[in-house]
Every structure is written in structure tokens, then in C-alpha cells.
Amino acid sequence: MAKHTFSLLETCLIFLLVMMTAITVALLSLLFITSGTIENQKDSENHGFLTTQHTSASQSPTATQTSPVTPEPLFQNFSGYHIGVGRADCTGQVSDINLMGFGKAGQNAQGLLTRLYSRAFIMAEPDGSNRVVFVSIEIGMVSQRLRLEVMNRLKSKYGSLYRRDNVILSGSHTHSGPGGFFQYTLFVLASKGFSNRTFEYMVSGIMKSIDIAHQNMKPGKIFINKGNVVGVQINRSPTSYLHNPQSERARYSSNTEKEMIVLKMVDLNEAELGLISWFGIHPVSMNNTNHLVNSDNMGYASYLFEQEKNRGYLPGQGPFVAAFASSLLGDVSPNILGPHCINTGESCDNANSTCSIGGPIMCMAKGPGGDMLDSTQIIGRTIYQRAKELCASASQKVTGPVASAHQWVNMTDVTVWLNSTHTAKTCKPALGYSFAAGTTDGVSGLNFTQGTTETDPFWESLRNQLLGRPSQEINECHKPKPILLHTGEISRPHPWHPDIVDVQIITLGSLAIAAVPGEFTTMSGRRLREAIQKEFASYGMKDITVAISGLCNVYTHYITTYEEYQAQRYEAASTIYGPHTLSAYIQLFRALTKAIATDTVANMSSGPEPPVFKHLIAPLIPNIVDRAPIGRNFGDVLEPVKPEYRVGEVVEVTFVGANPKNSAENQTHETFLTVEKYEDTTAAWHIVYNDASWDTRFYWHKGVFGWSNATIQWHIPDTAQPGIYRIRYFGHNRKQEILESAVILSFEGTSSAFEVVTT
């Protein structure tokens, strides 16, 4: 290998990396969760689960213990299903926490574009004996810690009614949601620690959505429809896709999966209850320069659908629930203009995603809009419109029994049968060099290159000194991946990646939902889907529709085909269990399929139960007291609104603020802002928008010594009615006197009235 020379920029970056790593390693043994703190409390003695803050029964439906619920007959003489839908807020922190997805240092939350929601769907047979729960959550992915805690609370409240085999938790994969809810060290470090504040908020939101769905169950019917969505996605690793056999590629018209599957749920009077859509696209229209928490393109599709069906309700409210769930998105980007060199404008759609001038850090893909928010709405609106069409024309009724199967599997030690005589093994987790390159949706900035298949002496030496040398076994197992981080061999302060992984299938008549614990590329997902269909068909269950639901139950990065793995682009470098990962999953899901088809699920081993770690790294961003400027109070207006605006303009007002993360643990208010219109007929102000609306923005500007400002924007839409309006701000400040415990106090601020006029 040629000698590596370093530019001034690289030298500075390397120095910073070394210093940051050294500091992090030094702090690992000190920064643990301590008992009795607000941020991170002691684990439950009985189960090892994290104990959460005490809340009143009015704040959380899980606060009071209830007797276990046993299934009872729901209704008789009916051939449909018993259906329940529910939605609840699960936003968590919108400040002082890293956004989870891009892994970009410094991409901390600094406000809110839209709230994040958990959407739950319960579908049961008429006699109540068999039921399944599907929950789509607007977060980056479901962590194992999150899944285990939700299942623990469901068991405490409902007994054996909702179990690990019949409950699926699926992340929508927005890259603009907060982190901090993981237990494995790599993700904890990426999140700058474990935040019990965000974790508790998410768990409570998921539980509340399931509770609402459970309470609202009613007899109804389910219809399924399928159709293609065009013009919203490209394959971001097309050269990797070309490594798959030409004969296999010839069977498909595109290098991305364009099919959308829609489930439409109605009651016996044909009143619509809800919708689940599965479609493969990365929610990264909001790029890694964004600092506002939001649900990205798939969340915008949900927003539009629910606003249409819940007319007269504010965003996030109303009975109809629409979930746009993740699917085969591993190599699928919404940035449809493709990758270009941002300095020259030339295409960088090559095997290494690199530019002749500036290298890989200059290669970025762009969406169809004028900016990232515009792109988000263009992509989301197209997805929504296609789902609307498929929902309206859905006529194929879903009928048949409900079943489910689940196993925990040690993915580091699966023997894979390649054919009748040859076997291979999965590997201990490891990440390759191209993992550090990032993707054309968000480059890392460290000048690593996608498609790297050789090690670098400098990075090898640095890693070996800080984290130890990878074993010969792990190096051999992952070939041709050059290992950058041998995460499966690092266990301090806890394992860096999971060994125990969930595999799960639920069936609803002729629909099978495969819950996969990661990001399948297009071709790997096609192979899994086909294998499940063939397995069902071999037992007489033909014409099964298989929905691959991504980011479920535990996160394990990517899953590529064996052929794509050889190219070692980002997705392959992030396939942590080695080149035979996909084959192992296909084998495991075929076993689940066989168990359902032959009614032998009860005979399956549950597998090795995953661990729950009792001490996690505390948040690296500390809590501090909020302060208002001398002579000012929290909520005072600093920069007022103008007296008049026209439709299409932006109303902006700035208040004396406090850290928004205080509001995640004290839910006095359910919104940071309201836009209110004065009605002469009632002589009162009426809320017309809140912080769940895509027309509002909540920005938090962090100052020094606890001072901060909050800026609220309202982008006046064409649908706004002329009249008198005002904007209100709701916050919480942290106050602490000497030698006393901190308290969280609520406050409000209100702008002066202003008029909106038509052009």
C-alpha cells in the first residue's frame, strides 16, 4: 500500500479524534447512572429493567397496577376482526441531545418542527383468543432496551395477553428524532449518553398508544391493496446492487422496491379506523445540517393522511390513525437528484462516491425541493397521495386466522447451510472502514471512502492502542471487510453491539409481517420475502403477501446480500454479523414460517434471553439552572411580531426561554406553542395550530450561564383565514436554590395580537 500522507485538515481532525477518544475512554468508568437522579434512576430489583420517574395516574396510563387481563369473547357470529387503533406522543427531548441517525458530531436537537408519535394497531380474532399488535414509532429505530421495557410493562398490566411473540415495535427511521434510548455502548456514545428523560417519554408514549388501541377495540374489517410509488426514490449504492447476479436482477424492473402495501381498517358501518402502509425509503430528506426534531418524509405522509381524515382536529388528535412504516430501505434514498460534488457540480455516482476535487466529503445527494424541508414535503406528499389512492380502491378483504412466532437468536453463532453439504458461520459484530465514510445522504467528514477493502496503518495503530487489536478469528470471518471497529470483542463498560437478536413473524390471514431487526437492502429484502413465500407455499399456504417491516425490536445496522457485501460500500461495512448475515436470517425466518404453517410454534425454543445492563453512561450534556436576564421573566417577549401579515409570509416572535428538555419530564403543557385566532362570535381565542403542525417552527437558542431564547415561527399557509391572531409559548424552567433539590416550574408567554390579511 502506498504511504498515507495527511493534509492539514486531516491532521487536525486526527488530533481532535485522538483527544476526544482519550477523554471518552477516561470518563467511561466515571460516567454511570447513579441512583436517585432525575436523569437516570436505579434499575428494578425484580426484573433488571430501568425504574422510571413516578407520575400520577392522570399523566400516564401505566402508573397504576392492574390485574392481568385474560382474553374473553369479544363478539360472536362475525367473520372479521376485532380492531383497535391508538396514537400517542413519544417525542422526548428536543434539546441538549444528539439526533439519532446520521451519527454526526454536533447535530444536537435545538427545537421542534413536528412532534413524534407512536401508532398502535391491535387485530384480534372474534373470540379474542389470538391477537397481534403492530406499533409504528416515529423514531430512528427500536432499541433492545426500549423493547424489553415496553414488554415488561405490558406483562405487568395485561398479563399474557400481549407478549414478545405477538407485539411488533417498528421504528419509522426518521433521522431527526432524539437518541439516548439505547443500552449498547456504541449507540450510547453516539447519543452522548443514556437519557432516562427521553427513554421514559418514549416508553410511556408507546404504552399509551397500545392502551388506547386496546380500549377502543371494535368489530371491523380489514382490506389490503398494493401498488407502485414512482418518482420518490433512488438506489444510493447502485454499484453494489450490480454485484448481484444478472439473472436475478433481470427479474426486476428497478434497483429499488417500488411496491407499497396498504392495510385499510374499517368498522362494521364502513367508517374508517386506520391505515398501515409499508414502503421502502430512507427518511433522510431532512439532512444532517438539520437541528429540529421531526418525523421527516414518512411522518409528513402520516400527517397529511390524518389531517384529511380527522377534519376539525388539531394535528396529532382525532380518531383516525395512519402509520407509514419502514420497509426495504437499506440502500434507498429520497434524494432523487442523485449524488453530485457540491464544489464542482459534477456527478459522483461512482463505486467510491468520491469527487476528483475534494474527495468523498464533497459527494452529497440532493432532494427535489429548493431546500431540505421542501424536499421532505414533496416526497411525503407523493407517498401520501399514492397511499390515499390505494386505500380508496382497496377491495380485497383480509380473512383468516391470526398467528405469531418469535425467537431470540445469538446472531454471532449461527451455522448457515449454504447447500446440502457446505456450511458457513456468522461472525461476532464488527464495522468496516466504509462505515466511517457515511453515505451520499450524509457523509462523515472524516475523509473515509466507501468501497474500501484494505486497512490503513494509521487507523489500525490508533484503534489498537485505544481499543485493542481485533482477533485473527474476527478478521477472517468478516473478509473482505477491513475491520475498523471490532465491536463484538469490546465489552467495556458494556458490549458495544448486541449478540442476542429478535426474529419475528405475525400473520393475519393471507398477510405475513416479517419484523426484521435492521435495514435490509433492496435485493436482500426481496430474497427474504421470496423465501418466506416459498416456505408458506410448501405447506399449502399460497398467495401469501409478505410485508417486510424494518427497524424492529432491536437494531443491528444493515443486511446486504453476500454479493453486495463484497463491494464493501457503507451498507456492507455496516453488516455487522459478516458476509452470511442474510443467509442466516433467511434460514431463521423460514423456521418461523414453518412453525406457523404447521401450527408448531409452541414447540419452538424461545432462545437465549437478551441482557439488561444496570449501569449506563450518563448524559454528557449536564443539567443546569435556567436564568432570565435581569429585569426579565421567562416568557417575556424580546422580539415582537409585526402588526400585520399576509398569507405566505412568516410570523416570528422571540421570547425569554428555558431549556425545552425540562418539558419532557414535566408535562404540564402538551405543546411548546399555539397559534390562536380570535373569534368575534364567541369573544374568545381558539387554537388553530400547535407544535405538531408542519406550518410552525420552534427554535431554541442556547446561551451561556443558563440564559436562552425561544423563537416561534408560523409560516402562514394559503388556507389561513383572515383575522386577528396571537402566538403563545409554553415552557418549563429548572430552578435550584443552594442546598435544595431542583424543581421544574411552568411558565407561559404571549405575543401581541396581529392581523392576517389576504393579498
C-alpha positions in Angstrom: 0.0 0.0 0.0 1.2 3.5 -0.8 2.3 5.6 2.1 -0.6 7.7 3.5 0.2 11.4 3.7 -2.1 13.8 5.6 -3.4 17.2 4.8 -3.5 19.9 7.4 -7.3 19.4 7.8 -6.8 15.6 8.2 -4.0 16.2 10.8 -6.3 18.5 12.8 -9.2 16.0 12.6 -6.9 13.2 13.7 -5.6 15.2 16.7 -9.2 16.0 17.7 -10.3 12.4 17.3 -7.4 11.2 19.5 -8.1 13.7 22.2 -11.9 13.0 22.1 -11.3 9.3 22.3 -8.9 9.6 25.1 -11.3 11.7 27.1 -14.2 9.4 26.4 -12.2 6.3 27.5 -11.1 8.1 30.7 -14.7 9.0 31.5 -16.3 5.6 30.8 -15.6 4.3 34.3 -16.9 7.5 35.9 -20.0 8.5 34.0 -22.5 5.9 35.1 -26.2 6.2 36.0 -26.5 6.9 39.7 -29.5 6.1 41.9 -31.8 8.9 42.8 -31.0 11.3 40.0 -33.7 12.7 37.7 -31.9 11.8 34.5 -31.1 8.1 35.3 -32.7 6.1 38.1 -31.9 2.8 39.6 -32.9 -0.4 37.9 -35.8 -2.5 39.1 -34.6 -5.1 41.6 -37.1 -7.7 40.4 -36.5 -7.6 36.6 -33.4 -5.5 36.0 -35.5 -3.0 34.0 -34.9 0.7 34.4 -37.1 2.2 37.1 -38.8 5.3 35.7 -40.0 8.5 37.3 -43.1 8.4 39.4 -46.1 10.0 37.6 -49.7 10.5 38.6 -52.3 8.3 37.1 -53.6 11.2 35.0 -50.2 11.6 33.4 -49.6 8.0 32.4 -52.0 5.2 31.9 -49.2 2.8 33.1 -48.8 4.4 36.5 -51.4 2.2 38.3 -51.0 -1.5 38.6 -54.0 -3.5 37.3 -54.8 -7.2 37.4 -53.6 -9.2 34.4 -56.1 -9.3 31.6 -57.2 -12.6 30.2 -58.7 -12.9 26.7 -62.5 -13.0 26.6 -65.0 -13.5 23.8 -65.3 -10.2 22.0 -68.3 -10.7 19.8 -70.0 -13.7 18.1 -71.3 -14.7 14.7 -68.8 -12.5 12.8 -66.1 -13.4 10.4 -63.9 -10.2 10.5 -61.6 -9.0 13.2 -61.7 -7.0 16.3 -59.7 -3.8 15.6 -58.2 -1.2 17.9 -56.1 1.9 16.9 -54.3 4.3 19.0 -51.8 7.2 18.7 -49.8 8.9 21.4 -46.9 11.4 21.6 -43.4 10.0 22.1 -41.3 13.0 21.2 -38.8 13.1 24.2 -36.1 15.7 24.3 -35.9 18.4 21.7 -32.7 20.0 23.0 -29.4 19.0 24.5 -29.5 15.6 22.9 -28.0 14.2 19.7 -30.3 13.4 16.8 -30.1 9.7 16.0 -29.4 8.5 12.5 -26.6 10.4 10.8 -24.1 9.9 13.6 -22.8 13.4 13.0 -21.0 15.1 15.9 -22.6 18.3 16.9 -26.0 17.5 15.3 -27.8 18.2 18.6 -31.6 19.0 18.8 -32.3 22.7 19.0 -36.0 22.8 18.7 -39.0 21.2 17.1 -40.5 21.1 13.7 -43.1 18.3 14.4 -43.9 16.0 17.3 -43.2 12.3 17.0 -45.9 9.7 17.5 -46.4 6.1 18.4 -49.2 4.5 16.4 -50.6 1.2 17.6 -52.9 -1.3 15.8 -54.4 -4.3 17.5 -56.1 -7.0 15.4 -57.8 -10.0 17.1 -59.9 -12.9 16.1 -63.6 -12.7 17.0 -63.2 -14.9 20.1 -60.3 -12.9 21.4 -58.0 -16.0 21.7 -55.5 -14.8 19.1 -54.4 -11.2 18.5 -51.4 -9.3 17.2 -50.1 -5.8 17.9 -48.2 -3.7 15.3 -46.7 -0.4 16.6 -45.1 2.1 14.2 -43.0 4.6 16.1 -41.6 7.8 14.7 -38.0 7.3 16.0 -34.8 6.2 14.3 -35.1 2.6 15.3 -36.3 0.4 18.2 -33.6 -0.3 20.7 -33.5 -3.5 22.6 -33.8 -1.6 25.9 -36.9 0.1 24.7 -38.5 -3.2 23.5 -37.7 -5.0 26.8 -39.1 -2.2 29.0 -42.3 -2.0 26.9 -42.8 -5.8 27.1 -42.2 -5.7 30.8 -44.9 -3.1 31.3 -47.3 -4.9 29.0 -46.9 -8.0 31.1 -47.5 -6.1 34.3 -50.6 -4.6 33.0 -52.1 -7.2 30.7 -50.6 -10.5 31.9 -50.1 -12.9 28.9 -52.4 -11.0 26.5 -49.6 -9.0 24.9 -46.3 -11.0 24.5 -42.9 -10.9 22.8 -44.3 -13.1 20.0 -47.5 -11.1 19.1 -46.2 -7.5 19.6 -44.0 -5.8 16.9 -42.4 -2.5 17.6 -41.1 -0.9 14.4 -39.2 2.4 14.0 -40.1 4.7 11.1 -36.3 5.5 10.8 -36.5 9.3 10.9 -33.0 10.6 11.3 -34.4 13.7 13.1 -35.5 12.1 16.3 -33.6 12.2 19.6 -31.2 9.5 20.6 -30.3 8.4 24.2 -32.6 5.3 24.5 -30.0 2.6 23.9 -28.1 0.2 26.1 -25.2 -1.0 23.8 -22.1 1.2 24.1 -21.6 2.2 20.5 -25.1 3.7 20.3 -24.8 5.2 23.8 -21.7 7.0 22.8 -23.3 8.2 19.6 -26.2 9.5 21.7 -23.8 11.2 24.1 -25.1 9.1 26.9 -28.3 7.4 28.1 -31.2 9.8 28.8 -33.8 8.4 31.1 -35.9 11.5 30.4 -36.2 10.6 26.7 -36.4 6.9 27.3 -39.3 7.3 29.8 -41.1 9.6 27.4 -40.8 7.1 24.6 -41.8 4.1 26.6 -44.8 6.0 28.1 -45.9 7.1 24.6 -45.7 3.6 23.2 -47.6 2.2 26.1 -50.3 4.9 25.9 -50.8 4.2 22.1 -51.3 0.5 22.9 -53.6 1.3 25.8 -55.8 3.5 23.6 -55.9 0.8 20.9 -56.9 -1.8 23.5 -59.6 0.4 24.9 -61.1 1.3 21.5 -61.3 -2.2 20.1 -64.4 -2.8 18.0 -65.6 -5.3 15.3 -64.5 -4.4 11.8 -63.0 -5.4 8.5 -59.5 -5.2 7.0 -58.7 -4.7 3.3 -55.4 -5.0 1.6 -54.1 -3.3 -1.5 -50.7 -3.0 -3.3 -49.3 -0.6 -5.9 -46.1 1.1 -7.0 -44.9 4.5 -6.0 -42.8 6.3 -8.5 -40.6 9.4 -8.5 -39.6 9.4 -4.9 -36.5 7.1 -4.5 -33.2 6.1 -6.0 -30.7 3.4 -5.0 -27.8 5.1 -3.2 -25.4 2.2 -3.8 -26.2 1.2 -7.4 -22.7 -0.3 -8.0 -23.2 -2.6 -5.1 -26.6 -3.7 -6.5 -24.9 -4.6 -9.8 -22.8 -7.2 -7.9 -26.0 -9.3 -7.6 -26.4 -12.0 -10.3 -27.6 -10.6 -13.7 -30.2 -13.3 -13.9 -31.6 -12.2 -10.6 -31.6 -8.5 -11.4 -33.3 -9.3 -14.7 -36.4 -10.4 -12.8 -37.0 -6.9 -11.5 -37.6 -3.6 -13.4 -35.8 -1.4 -10.9 -32.9 -1.4 -8.4 -35.3 -0.2 -5.7 -38.5 -1.8 -4.4 -41.4 0.5 -5.5 -44.3 -1.5 -4.2 -46.4 -0.1 -1.4 -48.6 -2.4 0.8 -51.6 -0.8 2.4 -53.9 -2.2 5.1 -57.2 -0.3 5.4 -59.3 -0.8 8.6 -63.0 0.0 8.9 -65.7 -0.8 11.4 -69.0 -2.7 10.5 -70.5 0.6 9.3 -67.6 1.1 6.8 -66.3 4.0 8.9 -62.6 4.2 8.5 -60.5 3.4 11.6 -56.9 3.5 10.4 -54.3 2.5 7.9 -50.9 0.9 7.9 -48.6 1.4 4.9 -45.3 -0.3 4.3 -42.9 1.3 1.8 -39.1 1.3 1.5 -37.5 4.8 1.6 -34.9 6.4 3.9 -36.5 9.3 5.9 -33.4 11.5 5.3 -35.0 14.3 3.3 -34.0 16.4 6.3 -30.3 16.2 6.1 -27.5 16.2 8.6 -27.5 20.0 8.9 -31.0 19.9 10.5 -31.4 20.6 14.2 -35.2 20.4 14.6 -36.8 17.2 15.8 -39.3 16.0 13.2 -40.7 12.8 11.5 -39.3 13.5 8.0 -41.0 12.4 4.8 -42.9 9.4 6.1 -44.1 11.4 9.0 -45.3 14.1 6.7 -47.3 11.4 4.8 -48.9 10.4 8.1 -49.6 14.0 8.9 -51.4 14.7 5.6 -53.5 11.5 5.8 -54.6 12.0 9.4 -55.3 15.7 8.8 -57.6 14.8 5.9 -59.4 12.1 7.9 -59.6 14.0 11.2 -61.0 17.2 9.9 -61.6 19.7 12.6 -59.0 18.3 14.9 -55.5 19.7 15.6 -52.5 17.7 14.3 -51.9 14.6 16.5 -55.5 14.4 17.5 -58.6 12.7 16.2 -59.7 9.0 15.9 -58.2 8.0 12.6 -54.7 6.7 12.8 -52.4 6.4 9.8 -48.9 4.8 10.1 -46.3 4.9 7.3 -44.0 2.1 8.4 -40.4 1.4 7.3 -39.6 -1.5 4.9 -36.8 -2.3 2.4 -34.9 1.0 2.8 -31.3 -0.1 3.3 -29.9 1.3 0.0 -32.9 3.5 -0.8 -32.6 7.3 -0.8 -35.3 10.0 -1.3 -32.6 12.4 -2.6 -33.6 11.7 -6.2 -31.4 14.2 -7.9 -28.6 11.9 -7.0 -25.1 12.5 -5.7 -23.1 15.4 -7.0 -19.9 17.2 -6.0 -21.0 20.2 -4.1 -17.9 22.1 -5.1 -18.0 21.4 -8.9 -21.5 20.2 -9.6 -20.1 17.0 -11.3 -21.8 13.7 -10.7 -20.1 11.4 -8.1 -22.3 8.4 -8.7 -19.3 6.0 -8.7 -18.2 3.0 -6.7 -16.4 5.1 -4.1 -18.8 8.1 -4.1 -15.8 10.4 -4.4 -15.0 13.7 -6.2 -11.9 14.4 -8.2 -11.5 17.6 -6.2 -12.2 17.4 -2.5 -12.7 13.6 -2.2 -15.7 11.8 -0.7 -16.7 14.6 1.7 -17.8 16.7 -1.3 -20.1 14.0 -2.6 -23.7 14.6 -1.5 -27.1 13.7 -2.9 -30.0 16.2 -3.1 -33.7 16.0 -3.0 -36.2 17.5 -5.5 -37.0 20.7 -3.5 -35.4 24.1 -3.1 -34.3 23.1 0.4 -34.5 20.1 2.7 -37.9 21.0 4.1 -39.3 21.5 0.6 -37.9 18.1 -0.4 -39.4 16.4 2.6 -42.8 17.7 1.8 -42.6 16.8 -1.9 -41.5 13.3 -1.2 -44.0 12.9 1.7 -46.9 14.3 -0.3 -46.3 11.9 -3.2 -46.2 8.9 -0.8 -49.4 10.1 0.9 -51.2 10.6 -2.4 -50.4 7.1 -3.6 -51.5 5.6 -0.2 -54.7 7.6 -0.5 -55.4 6.1 -3.9 -54.6 2.5 -2.8 -56.8 3.0 0.3 -59.7 4.3 -1.7 -59.6 1.4 -4.1 -58.8 -1.4 -1.5 -61.4 -4.1 -2.1 -59.5 -7.4 -1.2 -60.7 -8.4 2.2 -58.3 -10.0 4.6 -59.7 -13.1 6.2 -58.3 -16.0 8.2 -56.6 -16.8 11.5 -54.2 -14.7 13.5 -50.8 -16.3 14.4 -47.4 -15.2 15.6 -43.9 -16.6 16.2 -40.8 -15.2 17.8 -37.3 -16.3 18.8 -34.2 -14.8 20.3 -31.1 -15.8 18.5 -27.4 -15.5 19.1 -26.5 -13.9 15.8 -22.8 -14.3 16.4 -23.0 -18.1 16.3 -25.5 -19.2 13.6 -24.5 -22.1 11.4 -25.7 -21.4 7.9 -26.4 -24.2 5.4 -25.1 -22.9 2.0 -26.2 -26.1 0.4 -26.7 -29.8 1.4 -23.0 -30.3 2.1 -21.4 -27.0 3.0 -21.9 -24.6 5.9 -20.7 -21.2 7.0 -20.9 -19.2 10.2 -22.0 -15.8 11.2 -19.5 -13.5 13.0 -19.0 -11.5 16.1 -20.1 -7.9 15.3 -17.6 -5.6 13.5 -17.8 -2.4 11.4 -15.7 -1.8 8.3 -13.8 1.2 7.2 -16.6 2.3 4.8 -18.9 2.6 7.8 -16.9 5.7 8.8 -17.4 7.2 5.3 -21.2 7.6 5.8 -23.4 7.7 2.7 -24.3 10.2 0.0 -27.2 11.2 2.1 -24.8 12.3 4.9 -21.0 12.0 4.6 -19.0 11.7 7.8 -16.5 14.4 7.1 -13.5 12.2 8.1 -12.4 11.5 4.5 -13.0 7.8 4.7 -14.1 6.3 1.4 -16.9 4.0 0.5 -15.8 0.7 -1.1 -12.6 0.5 1.0 -11.3 -3.1 1.1 -7.9 -2.5 2.6 -6.8 -1.4 6.1 -4.9 1.8 6.8 -1.8 1.6 9.0 -2.6 4.8 10.8 -6.2 3.9 11.8 -5.1 0.4 12.7 -2.4 1.7 15.0 -4.8 4.2 16.6 -7.5 1.6 17.1 -5.1 -1.0 18.5 -3.8 1.5 21.1 -7.2 2.7 22.3 -9.4 -0.4 21.9 -7.1 -3.3 21.4 -6.3 -5.4 18.4 -9.0 -7.5 16.6 -8.5 -11.2 16.8 -7.5 -13.3 13.8 -10.8 -15.1 14.0 -12.9 -12.0 13.6 -10.7 -10.6 10.8 -11.0 -13.9 8.9 -14.7 -14.2 9.5 -15.5 -10.7 8.1 -13.4 -10.9 4.9 -13.3 -9.0 2.6 -14.3 -6.3 5.2 -11.3 -4.5 6.6 -12.3 -4.1 10.3 -12.3 -0.6 11.7 -14.1 -1.4 15.0 -14.2 -5.0 16.3 -17.3 -4.2 18.4 -18.0 -7.8 19.2 -14.8 -8.1 21.1 -15.2 -4.9 23.1 -17.1 -5.2 26.3 -16.3 -2.1 28.4 -18.3 -0.6 30.0 -20.9 -2.9 28.3 -20.9 -4.8 25.0 -20.8 -2.4 22.0 -23.2 -4.3 19.9 -26.0 -6.9 20.6 -25.3 -10.6 20.3 -29.0 -11.7 21.0 -31.4 -10.6 18.3 -35.2 -10.9 17.8 -36.6 -12.6 14.8 -40.4 -12.5 14.5 -43.4 -13.1 12.1 -47.0 -12.4 12.6 -49.8 -13.5 10.2 -53.2 -12.1 9.6 -55.0 -14.4 7.2 -53.0 -14.2 3.9 -50.8 -11.4 5.1 -47.4 -12.1 6.8 -45.5 -9.3 8.5 -41.8 -10.1 9.0 -40.2 -8.0 11.7 -36.6 -7.6 10.8 -34.0 -6.1 13.3 -32.2 -3.8 10.9 -32.0 -2.2 7.4 -32.3 -4.7 4.6 -31.1 -3.6 1.2 -33.5 -4.0 -1.8 -32.2 -7.3 -3.0 -31.6 -8.8 0.4 -35.3 -7.9 1.3 -36.5 -9.5 -2.0 -34.7 -12.7 -1.2 -36.1 -12.8 2.3 -39.6 -12.1 1.1 -39.4 -14.8 -1.6 -38.0 -17.4 0.9 -40.9 -16.8 3.3 -43.5 -17.0 0.5 -41.9 -20.3 -0.8 -41.9 -21.8 2.7 -45.6 -21.0 3.2 -46.4 -22.4 -0.3 -44.6 -25.6 0.5 -47.2 -26.2 3.2 -50.2 -25.3 1.1 -50.4 -21.6 2.0 -50.2 -20.0 -1.4 -50.6 -16.3 -2.4 -49.2 -15.0 0.9 -48.4 -11.3 0.9 -45.2 -10.6 2.8 -44.6 -7.2 4.3 -41.0 -6.7 5.4 -41.2 -4.3 8.4 -37.9 -2.7 9.2 -36.1 -1.4 12.3 -38.0 -3.8 14.6 -37.3 -4.8 18.3 -33.6 -4.4 18.3 -31.1 -2.5 16.0 -28.3 -4.4 14.2 -27.4 -1.9 11.4 -27.6 -3.3 7.8 -28.2 -6.5 6.0 -26.8 -6.8 2.4 -26.6 -9.8 0.1 -23.4 -11.9 0.0 -22.6 -10.3 -3.4 -23.2 -6.7 -2.2 -21.0 -7.5 0.8 -18.0 -7.9 -1.5 -18.2 -4.3 -2.6 -17.9 -3.0 0.9 -19.8 0.2 0.5 -21.4 1.8 3.5 -24.2 -0.8 3.8 -21.9 -3.8 3.6 -19.4 -2.3 6.0 -22.3 -1.9 8.4 -23.5 -5.5 8.0 -22.1 -6.4 11.4 -22.5 -10.2 11.6 -20.5 -10.9 8.4 -21.0 -11.9 4.8 -23.5 -14.7 5.6 -25.8 -12.5 7.7 -28.6 -12.5 5.1 -28.4 -16.3 4.7 -28.7 -16.7 8.4 -31.8 -14.5 8.6 -33.4 -16.3 5.7 -32.8 -19.6 7.5 -34.2 -18.3 10.8 -37.3 -16.8 9.2 -38.0 -19.9 7.2 -38.1 -21.8 10.5 -40.6 -19.3 12.0 -42.7 -19.6 8.8 -42.7 -23.4 9.1 -43.8 -23.3 12.7 -46.8 -21.0 11.8 -47.7 -23.1 8.8 -47.6 -26.4 10.7 -49.0 -25.0 13.9 -45.9 -26.0 15.9 -45.0 -22.6 17.3 -45.4 -23.9 20.8 -42.7 -26.4 20.2 -40.1 -23.8 19.3 -37.4 -22.8 21.7 -37.6 -19.2 22.9 -33.9 -18.8 22.6 -31.3 -17.0 24.8 -32.9 -14.1 26.6 -31.1 -10.7 25.9 -29.4 -8.9 28.8 -30.4 -5.7 30.5 -27.5 -3.7 31.8 -27.9 -1.9 35.1 -25.4 0.9 34.7 -25.3 3.1 31.6 -23.2 6.1 30.7 -25.0 9.2 31.9 -25.7 12.1 29.5 -22.6 14.1 28.7 -24.6 17.3 28.5 -25.3 18.3 32.1 -28.5 19.8 33.6 -28.0 23.5 34.5 -30.3 26.1 36.1 -32.3 28.3 33.7 -31.9 32.0 34.1 -33.7 35.0 32.8 -32.0 38.3 32.1 -32.1 40.9 34.8 -35.4 42.7 34.7 -37.0 40.0 32.6 -39.1 36.9 33.3 -39.4 33.6 31.5 -41.9 34.1 28.6 -41.3 37.8 28.1 -41.3 38.9 24.5 -37.9 40.0 23.3 -38.6 40.5 19.6 -42.3 41.2 18.9 -44.5 40.4 16.0 -45.4 42.9 13.3 -49.0 44.3 13.4 -49.9 42.8 10.0 -49.0 39.8 7.8 -50.2 38.4 4.5 -50.8 34.8 3.6 -47.5 33.2 2.6 -45.4 35.3 5.0 -43.7 34.2 8.2 -44.8 35.4 11.6 -41.8 35.4 14.0 -41.6 36.2 17.7 -38.8 35.6 20.2 -39.3 35.0 24.0 -37.1 34.7 27.0 -36.8 31.0 27.0 -35.7 28.0 29.1 -34.3 24.6 28.2 -37.0 22.6 26.4 -35.7 19.4 27.8 -37.3 20.4 31.1 -40.7 19.9 29.4 -40.1 16.3 28.6 -40.2 15.3 32.3 -43.0 17.7 33.4 -45.9 17.5 31.0 -47.9 20.5 32.3 -48.4 21.5 28.7 -48.7 19.2 25.7 -47.2 21.7 23.2 -44.5 24.3 23.1 -46.6 26.7 21.2 -50.1 27.6 19.9 -51.3 29.9 17.1 -54.7 31.2 18.2 -57.4 33.1 16.3 -59.8 35.5 17.9 -63.4 34.7 17.2 -65.9 37.6 17.5 -68.9 35.2 17.8 -67.5 33.7 21.0 -65.3 36.6 22.1 -62.6 34.0 22.8 -59.3 32.8 21.4 -59.3 29.4 19.6 -56.2 27.3 18.9 -55.8 26.7 15.2 -52.2 25.4 15.1 -49.8 23.7 17.6 -46.3 22.4 17.5 -47.3 19.2 15.8 -48.1 21.3 12.7 -45.7 21.4 9.7 -46.5 25.1 9.4 -44.9 26.0 12.8 -41.3 26.0 13.9 -39.9 26.1 17.5 -36.3 27.2 17.7 -34.3 27.2 20.9 -31.2 29.3 21.1 -28.8 28.2 23.9 -26.8 30.9 25.5 -24.3 30.9 28.4 -24.9 30.6 32.2 -28.4 29.2 31.7 -29.7 32.0 29.5 -31.6 31.1 26.4 -34.2 32.4 23.9 -37.1 30.7 22.1 -38.2 31.8 18.7 -41.5 30.7 17.3 -42.4 30.9 13.6 -45.7 30.5 11.9 -45.5 30.0 8.1 -48.9 31.3 7.1 -50.5 28.7 4.8 -52.8 29.5 1.9 -55.7 28.0 3.9 -55.3 30.5 6.8 -58.4 32.7 7.3 -58.1 36.4 7.6 -58.5 37.7 11.1 -56.8 38.6 14.4 -54.2 36.1 15.8 -51.6 35.7 18.5 -48.8 33.2 19.4 -48.4 31.6 22.8 -45.2 29.9 24.2 -45.3 27.3 26.9 -42.1 26.2 28.7 -40.6 24.9 31.9 -37.5 26.3 33.7 -35.2 24.5 36.0 -34.8 26.3 39.3 -32.4 25.3 42.1 -31.6 27.1 45.3 -28.4 26.4 47.3 -28.5 23.1 49.2 -32.0 22.4 47.8 -33.3 19.9 45.1 -34.0 21.3 41.7 -37.6 22.0 40.8 -39.2 22.4 37.4 -41.6 25.3 37.0 -44.0 26.0 34.2 -44.4 29.4 32.5 -46.2 31.0 29.5 -45.6 33.8 27.1 -47.9 35.5 24.7 -47.2 37.7 21.7 -49.2 40.8 20.9 -52.2 40.4 18.6 -51.6 40.7 14.9 -53.8 40.7 11.8 -53.6 38.3 8.8 -55.0 39.7 5.6 -55.5 38.3 2.2 -53.5 39.5 -0.8 
